[in-house]
Every structure is written in structure tokens, then in C-alpha cells.
């Protein structure tokens, strides 16, 4: 495999990467459904009609949740404020729903003042909330247990803070008194303890549940093989990820009142909805068995996840309590890992979307995170990470470059073999194999570093595109957000002309190249000039256009990824130059540039 063919293979492979990246960055728009649709009961077959189901003797399996019938029910309900160093919001005494939560540390726009809103009540544009309750069994009915429409009373606490929990109480008037204590930590974790006292004359059978409900498909959902948004749950050792479009295709169960997936969990698990940077997840006590349910209610266009605790029998004079957790916040690795390590939430860090190449993505992120902790700047951390990756891969790269150099030395003998073999391809192949064997050259060895760079590239792309640690992370000068494209534009001479750059998604955005994409094109072009242009006219044309095609195709990639690629190209250029020089071949970069320019003039 000579240098020309090797370069062509590299061009084709990288073109494939770019084409896939193009589908990621410019996906077909999702169909967004009406987020304001509501129903009386999530577990109902018709709006306003509840399906009452008696649970089996051991584990809850019935539909359990209810959603307010009107927006006013939620909007006019008494509320208790929530405030911590990191979140602000309120919970409704109707259902005790946690349905108003914003994240203090994250803004919607880098230069704006509006903070990110995660949870919203019914009546808002996109209702999204968590609710808890009890499902009836035996002789109990839905009116005997608290649900999402139950009006609770405050037993203690006027504000939910890390230092002041809130206790709610509801008496069904038939001998059952229900209590709910809600607390919150300094980050994003709510602790919910539900209990019931039986002051009646008969035993009560029931089970506790938790629900996260989301009305409508989120507008920010995109069709992307890289980004996962939708369901994420762990059931013992099995991690399950389903996009919203897949949830609507679940099998319909009339007993549940919707399309549903039910998974029994023996000891450890959690379930919730994940966005690019945010997540709302139900987490039972570690070691607790429960039933994990994912449901889509078509008549309300509601997605929901549920955790149903085992059914209990409460004898007269006895009480029963169950504790569970709600994570509602940003998918920060350190925070989530803290809950995994200190709270025992099994594999909770897997709620972050590490992707297909997780065995590369996780260590790459860990190194990048550690570098950021030392340096305090994600841009410089990416540059140092690139040096580390190139250092690790240098032995393979060295073998590849040496192989290419030795192949170049064999080029005159290969040309003689071609002349001697003429049209006899079999004779040519035998002669070339003997030549490789005699000179101890492996023609495929130069392809290995190229193949290894593909998962590394995708893994780094995943880290930069998905992890919140790069959200609004600045580098230098004009780069204020490494998770976003370079904001400068050649169309207004990088801000020198008195008009703004084209908006992302506009017709001219494709031509609106920033400084980093242009530097990327130049770095690829200079890397090519380490070798003379291929003698084959078609190959020469492909290689000549490749850097500039990449420059435009990657113009809207995240600045952090483009920065990595520029650094990678620069280091590769230096490595190739030094290795070729050490083998007696000093690359004539300037001469190759001049020759390519002369060829272009002749072609013109």
C-alpha cells in the first residue's frame, strides 16, 4: 500500500466521519406534540375515568398515578417554597408534587440572566414534575389513598431548604393517616419518606409509588446517534436507554391505560428522563426491590416513569414507612459520582450518556476533568489532553510513519515490478509480497493508527458534545463556550465589519467560517504538504480539496472539538516531519506548497 493509496483511504475514512457528524449537527426536526394536553388520571382509559386495579399479594403492578384535570388545580394550590445554594422553586400541596424547580448555576444563554428551568407545573408550557402516593389494594379504593390530586396539609416546615425539611399529612377519614416528609441536600437530591398509620379496625393493603411525568415530547430532542435524550434506567445490572419515539411504540396494556414496559428489580436500580445536560430520576433505597415502569399515555401525550414498592399489609394499630430519592438537576459527574459512592446508588454515573465507545469515553473524560481541576481552563485542558493522547499513541504512529518511509524507499522497485508484470495482476501481487517480505515491511501497519483514531475521535466528540462540564466553558478571547461553534465569521471579517454573523441554521451559516475552522483547514493542508501530491490526477484532486471540504463541514462543530483537531494535526505534522527527517528524508514542505500552486495555475 503506497502513500497515495494510504492517503486516499484516510480521506475516505475521515469523510465518513464527517458525513456522520453532519447528520448529527443537522438532523431532521423532531415532530413536537402539544405539551399542554392533560388528563384526569395517568392510569385512566378515558379522561376523567380512573382504572382501579388491585395489586397482587407481593408487588405493586397496577397503574398508580394521577395528573390534575385542569391547570387551575395546580396553579391555585397552596405552595411551599424550595431554595438551596443550587436550586430554587416550590412544591404544590396538591399531590405534594415537586413541580417547580430551576437551577441557579446554569443560564439558558451565556450572556443572559435567565436560569435553566427543569420542572414545571401543569398549566405551564411544558409540564414536567414528580409526584408520590399510595395505590390501593384489597378493600381500599382510590379515594382511600393519597394520589396526585390529593390536597395535603402542612404538618411542619414552612420552607424546604437543606436545613429545614417539610412534613405533610393527609387523613382519609376512615382510619388511615398518611405522612410525607420531604428533605433536600445542597445539590440536587430530594429524600421522600412516605408513611401510613392504620388507626382503623381492619388491615389495609396498599403500596407506595413515585412518578416522574412529562407532558409532550421536549422540543430540544434531536435525532442523533451521538446524543441520547429520553428514558434512562438501571434494573439491577441492565442499563436501558429508550428515545421518546421508541417509548410510544411500547405494547399497549389496557390495565395500565397506556403503552408500557414493566421490569421487576430485585435489589438496585433507578429510572428517569435524561436531557442533554439535565436529568430527573427516581431512585429507591439501595437494596430495595421494586417494579420499574415506563409508560406512554396517548390520550394525554404524557411520558412517565414509575417506581412501585412491594405491597404491604398494615394491621390495625401498626404503621409502615418507605424512603426513596429524587434526583432533579444537572448531570455533573462529580455530583452524580458522589451519590453513587456515598449514597450507594448503583452505577449512577452510567446515567451520563457515555456512548458506544464508553471504554474510551470514560477515561478520556476522567483525564480531562482532572486536568481542568489542575488548570482551571477547559481549552488548555483539551490541548494537554491531546498531547497525552498523541503521546500514548506515538509508538503506533512511529511504526506507521516508519512503514510509510520504508514504503517510499521501495517505490522505485515497485515501479519496476509493475513494468515487468504488465497486465498480470497475480504476478504483480506475488512480486510485491516477496518484496515486502524481503525488506520486512508490513503495508497494513500504517493503517492501524488511523483505525484507532476513529473511536478516540468519537469518544472525545462525545465528551465535548454531551458532558455538562464543557457547557458555557470559556477558553481564550472570543471563545466563551467550548460546547458551541466558533462565534466569529469570515463574512463580517471576524467582527471588523458593522453587521452580525449569520444566525445558526440560516442559509449563510454554512459559509460563515470562524477562526478555528479556518485554522483547522490550514493545519490539514500543511500536513498534506509533507509529501508531494499524488501522481494520479484523480487522487491529487481529492487530496487537494479535502482540507477545505473539512473546513466547511466542521465549521459548526463544537469549538472544543475543532480545537482538539487543530492541536492533533499540528502534533502529527511535527511528529511526521521529525521521523521522516530521522530516516534521511527531509520533507520539502515549502517546495510542495509551491508545486501545488503551480499545478493549480496550469489547471486554470
N, C-alpha and C positions, 0 to 999 in steps of 0.2 A: 504494500500500500504506500504510494508515494505521497509527497507533501500535498500535491494538488488534490488528489482524491481525499486525503485526510481533511484538508480544509473544506472540501465540499460536504463531507459527512458532518463536520462540525456545523457548517452553515445550515444544513437541513435539520439537524437535531435542535439547534437553537431556534430556528424558525418555528419548529413545532411547539417549543416552549412559549414563544411569543404569541402564537395563534391561540393557545390555550389561555394565556394571560389576557388576550384580547376579549375572549368570551367572558372572562371573569370581570373585567373592568367595564364592559359594555354589554351587560346582559339584557335579554328581552324583559320588559317591565312585567312585574307580577300583577295579577288581577287583584285589586284591592276591594274587598267586600265592605258593606255598610257596617261600620263599627258601632253604630248606635242601636242596633237591634237588641231587644231584650225579651226575656221570657219570665213567666212567673216562677217556674221551678226548673232547674237544670235537669233534674231527674224526672221530667214530665214528658208525656207523649204529645200533649197539646198545651198551648199556652194557657196557664191558669188552672190546669188539672194535674194534680200530683199523683205519681205512681207509688203507692205504698207497698213496700216489699219487706217481708220478714226475713231477717238474716238467718243463716244456718247456725248450728249449735256452737261452732268454734270460731269462725272468722267472718267478718263483715264482707258481703259481696254485692250488696244492693246499691241502687242509686241513692246518694246521700245528700246532695247539696241543693240549695235553693238560691235563686237570684231574684232581687226585687223586681216587682212587676212594673213599677213606674220610677222615673228618675227622681220625682219629688220625694219618694220614700227615703232615698239616700240623702238627697240634698238638704232636706229639712230636719234630718235626725240630729239629736244631740251628739256632740263630738268631744273627744279628748285629744289634746294636742300632743304631738311627738316631737321631741328635739334632743339631739345628741350632738357631739362635736362634728359629726359627719352627715347626718340626715335631719330633715325637718318634714313635718306633715301632721296627720291626725288619723284617728281611727273612729269609726262610726259605732254608736251604741246599738244601731240596728244590725243585728247579727254579730256585733263585735268585730266587724270587718276592718282589716288593715288595708285601706283603700286610698290613701293619700300619702305619698312619700316622694321626696325629692332629695337629690344627692348634692350636698353643699360643695364638694370638692371638684365637681365637673360642670363645665359650662357647655351649652349647646354650640356656641360659636367661640372661637379662640379670643376674639376681641369684644365679645358681648358680655352681658351681665346676667342673662337668663341661665339658671342652673338646670341640670337634667332632671326631668320628671320621670319617675319609674312607674309608680302606681297611681291610678286614677279611679274615682268612684263612678258608679252608674250615673248617667246623665252627662258625663264628660265626653269628649270626642272619641276617646279610645279607652273604655272601661277595662281595668286590669287590677285585680285585687286578690287578697287571701281571706278565706273565711273558715271558721271551725264550727263544729257542732256534734250532735249525737244522733244516730239513726235508731229508730225503734225496732224492737223485736218482741216476740211473744204477744201479749195482750196490749202492748203500747201502740199508740197511733202517732202520726207525725205531729199532732197538736200537743202531745205529751212531752216532747223533747225540743230543745232549742235548735233552730236552724238559722239560715241566713237572713230571715225576716224577723227574727225574734228581737224585741226591744229589751235590752239588758239594763239593769240599774247598776250604778257605781257603788261598790261596797267600800272601797278605799282608793285613795290616789286621785289627784286632780290633773296630773300631767305625767306622761310617760317619758322618763329620762333614764340614763344608766343608773342613777341613784334612787329613783322613785318608780317602782313598779305600780301597776294598776290592777285592781281586783274588781271583777264584775259578778253579779248574782242574778239569777232568774229562778222564780218559784212557779212550778206548773199548776199549783193549787190542788194537786192530787197526791201529795206526799213526797214528791221528788223536788229537791232543791239543787240547782246546778251552780257551780262556781267556775270562774275562769280567771286565772292570774296571768298577766302579760308583762314581761320584762324585756329589756333591750340592752345590749352591750355598747361599747364605744364605737363599734364598727357597723356591721350590717346584720347582726343576728338577733332575732326575737326568740324568746323562750315562752312557750304557751303551755300552761298546766291546766287541764280540764278535770273537774271532779264532780261527782254526783253523790248526794246523800239521800238515802231512802228512809223517810220518816213514815211511810205508809204501812199497810198491813200485808201487802203481797210483794213477792220478789219481782224485780224489774229486770228485763233482759234488753240490752242495748249495746251499741259500740260507738266509739269516738272516731271522728274523721277530721281531716284537714283538706282544704281545696284551694288551688290557685286557678282562677278563671280569667280568661282573656277574650274579650268581645272583638271579633273580626280579625282578619289577617293583618299583622303590622305592616305599615306602608314601607318600612325600611327593609323588609325582607327582599332578598335578591336571589335569583337563580345562579348559584355559583358552586362549582366543585370544590372551592377552597374554603368558603365561609359557610358554617352551619348555623342556622337560626331555626328554632323550633323546640321540640322535645329533647331533653337530655335526662336520662335516668340510669341509675345503677340498681340492679336487682341481684343481690348477693355478689357474684363475680362478673355478671354480664352487663356491659355498657351498651345502652340503646340510644340511638340518635335518629329522630324522625323529623323531616321537614313538615311544615304545615300542610303542604299539598299531599303528603303521604298519610297524614292523620285522617283527612277527610275520606280516605279510601278504606279505612278500617271496616270490619264487618259490623253490620247493624244488629243491635241486641234490643228487642222490644222491652225487656225487663229493665234495661239501663236507660232507655229513652234516647239512645244515640249510637253513634259508631264508636266502638270501644275496644281497647286492648287491656286485658286484666292479667297481671302477673303476681303470683304469690311470692313473697320474700321471706326467707327463713330467719335471717339474722341481721343483715346490714344492707342499707340502700337509701336512696333518696330520689326525688323526681321533681322536675320543674321545667320552666321555659327559659331558654337562653337566647339573648340577642348577641350582637357583635361584641359589645363591651359589658352588658348588664345581664343579670340573671335573678330569677325568683324561684326558689326551690324549697320544697317541703322535705324536712329531714327528721324522721323518727329517732328515738333514742337508739344509740348503737347497741346491737344485740337484740333489738325488739323485732319480733315477727310482725308483718303487716301485709296488706294487699295493695299493690301499686296499680293504679288505674289511670289510663289516658282515654279521654272521651271527646268526641265532637258532637255537639247538639245542633242539628241542622236548622231547626225552626227558630233558633236564636243566633245562629252563626257564632257559637261560643266554643272555644277550645278550653279544656280544663284537665288538670292533673289532680289526683286524689291519693291520699294515704288513708287506708281504713284499718283501724286497730282490731284485734281479736274481740269477739263478742264476750261480754261479761254478764253474769247474773249477780245482781245486788240484792242481798237479802234484807228484809226489814231491820232497820237499826244499823245497817252497815253503810259504808261509803267506799267509793273506788275513784282513783285518780290516775291520769296518764299525762306524760310530759312529752312534748315534741318541739321541734325548732322550725323557724322560717328564716331562710337567707334571702334578703332582698337588697341588692346593691351591685357594686362594680366587681367585675371578675379580676380582682387584684391577686396576683399569685401569692404574695406573702400572706395576705389576709386569709385566703382560702386554705393555704397550707397550714396556717395556724389552727384553723378549725379541724383540719384533718389530723394534725399531730396532737393538739391539746384537748380537743373535744371528742376525738375518736371517730370522726366522720369518714368512713372507709372510702378511700380513693377519691376524695372530694376534689383533688386537683385535676382529675380527669373530666370535671365539668368544663374546664377550659378546652377549647377545640384545638387539639394538637395536630390533628390531621393524619393522613395515611403514613407519613414518614415520622411518626411520633418518636421513634428511636433516634432520629437526628434532631427533631424539633425541640424536645425537652432539654437535652444537654446544651444545644445552641442557646436556648433561652436562659438556662441557668448561668452560662458563662456571660452572656450579655447583661443579665441582671446584676451579677457580681461586679462586672466592670463598671456599670453605671453607679453602683454603690461606692466604688472607689473614686471614680472620676466626677460623677455628678452631671454628666452630659451624654445623652444617648448618641449624638452624632459621632463624637470622638470614640465612644464605646464601640460603635459599629465599625469604625476604622481599625481599631485594635483587634476586634473580633475577626475581621478579615485577615489581618496579619497572622493571627493564631491559626485560622483555618488553612491558610496558604502554607504555614509552617508545618502543620500536621500532614498536609498532602504533598509536601515538597519531595519526599523520596519517590513517590509515584510520578510526580511531574518531572523529576530529574530523569528517571528512566524513559519517560515519554520523549523528552527533548533530546536525550542521547540517542534514542532509537531513530528519531527524525533526522538527526545529524548524520548517523551512520547510513540511513537510507539515502540521504542526499549524496553521500560519498559513493554509494553503489549505483547512482543514476547512470553514469556512462556505461557500465557493464549491462545494466538493464536495457539500455537502448540498443546495445549490440545484440542481446538476446532477441529483442523484438524484430530486428532486421533478419536474423538467422531463421527465426521461426516463421516469419511471413504470416500466412493465414492460419497456420496450425496452432490453435489456441492450447491444445493439450500439451504440445511440445513446449510452448512458452511457459505454461504453468509448471511443468516439471523442471525446466531450467531455472525458473525463479525460485522454486523451493530449494533446489540444490544450492543456489547462490546464497539464500538466506541461511541455510544450514551450515554452509562452509564458513560464512562470516559471523555466525552466531547472532543473527538479527531476527527479532520477532516482529513481523509487520503489524501485528494487532496490539502490541504493547502501548502504542501511542494513543489508542482509543480509550484505555481504561480510565485515565483522569477525566476525560470528557464525560464518560458514563457516570462516574462518581459525583461529578459536579451537578448533575441533574437533581438528585434528591436533596443535596445540600442547598441548591438554589431554591427549590420549592419549600424546604424547611425554613430557610431564612425569610422567604416571602411570607410564609405563614406566620412566623413570629412578628414580623413588622406589620402585617395586614390585620392580624386578629388580636394580639395581646394589648391590653389597655395601657401597659407601661409606655407605649410609644404614642398614645393619644395626646395630642397637643404638646408633644415633647419637642423643644427647640434644639437647634444646632448652633449655627452662627449666622449673623447678618440677617438676610431675608428669609431664611429657613426657620419658621416658627413652629412648624408641625411636621415631624418626620413621617407621620402616618398619612399625610396628604401630598398631592403632587406639588412640584416646584411652582410657586405662585407667580414667578416672573414670566414675561412673554417677550419673544423676539419681535412681535407685531407692534409693540409700542416702545421698542428699543429698551426693554427692561426697565420701564418706568420713566425714561427720559422724555417721551412724547406725552402730551397732555390728554391722554384718554386711557381708559381702563382696558385691561386684557379681556378677551372674550370669556364669557361665563362657561364653566364646565358643562359639557353636554350640548353646547351650541355648535353650529356648523363650522365655525372657525377654530374651535377648541383644539381640533386635531393638529392644526398648523401652528398653534400657539406654544412654541417650544420655550421652555425655561432654560436657565443657565446650566443646571445639572444634566438634563438630557443632551444638550449640545456637547458638553464635556464628555459624556458617555460616547457619543458618536465619534468624537475626535480620538478618544482613547482606543476604541476598536479599530479605527482607521490606521493609527500609528502601529498598533500591534500587528496588523496585516503587513506593514512595510518592513518587517524583519526579514521577509523573504520576497524575492522577485515575483511579479504577477505570473499566474499560470500561463503556459504557452497556448493552451486550448482557449479559443476565443469565448466560448460559452461559459466556461468556468471562470475566466477572467472577469466577464461581465457580472456574473453572480456575486463574486467576491468583492468587486468594486462597489456594488450597490448595497451590500449587506450592512455596513456600519450605519448608513444613512436611513435605511429602512428601519433598523433597530432604533435609531434615534427618535423617529416619529412614533413608532409603535410603543415605545416605553415612555413617551413623553408624559403620560398621565398616570404612570406608576407612582407609588409612594416614594417620597424623596429619600427615605431611609434605604429602600431597596436600590434605587439608582445610585446612591452614594456608595453602597456596598459594591455594585458592579464596576463603578469607576475605579475604586480602590483595587478591586480584584484584577481588572485589566492592567492597571499601572504596575502592580506587583508582578503579574505574569510577564509583562513586557520586559521588566528588569531581569527576572529570572532567565527568560529565554535568551536575552542578549548576552548575559554573563556566561551561561552554559555553552552557547554557540561559540563565544569568543574563547572559552577554555578548551574547546576542541579544534582550535585552529581556524575557525571561520568567523571573521568579524563581519557582522551584518552591516550592509551598506544602506542604512535607513534613509539617509538624505538622498542618495542616488536612486533608490527605489521610488521615492516620492517624485523626484524629477522625471523619471522614466514613465511613471503612471500619468503625470501631467502631459508629457509629450504625446503619449498614446491617445489621450483624450483630445488633444489638439488635432492630431491626424484624423481621428474619428470624426471630428467636427467638420 
